[in-house]
Amino acid sequence: PNGSHACGAQENVLQRVLQLPVVSSTCESLQRTYASTKEAHPLMASVWGVYERGVQGAGALAMWSMEPVVRRLEPQRKSAVTVANSLACRGLDHLEEKIPALQYPVDK
């Protein structure tokens, strides 16, 4: 177990969550299953490919349309994100302390 620690200046809570063995092993398993399913079922791969491109396009459009608002709110956003990240990191510290299984891959 890594033990608990607050997020540093360069670290954020999402990075910490993704580094938890239980989360990273689950993501790897899902990626393998998704890839093997696409390989085994070409029709599904085609449908999912269309869906993936649609999601990427929608995300790009959303980012483009929100850019002026984000630019205007940038100073306040940085402060709010820093506070929210700090609170979330403390919550994650508590979870890691109370649930040691988070430190092990899914198969363990």
PyMOL commands that set and color helices and strands:
alter all, ss='L'
color gray80, all
select helices_A, chain A and resi 13-19+21-40+42-98+100-103
alter helices_A, ss='H'
color red, helices_A
deselect
rebuild
show_as cartoon
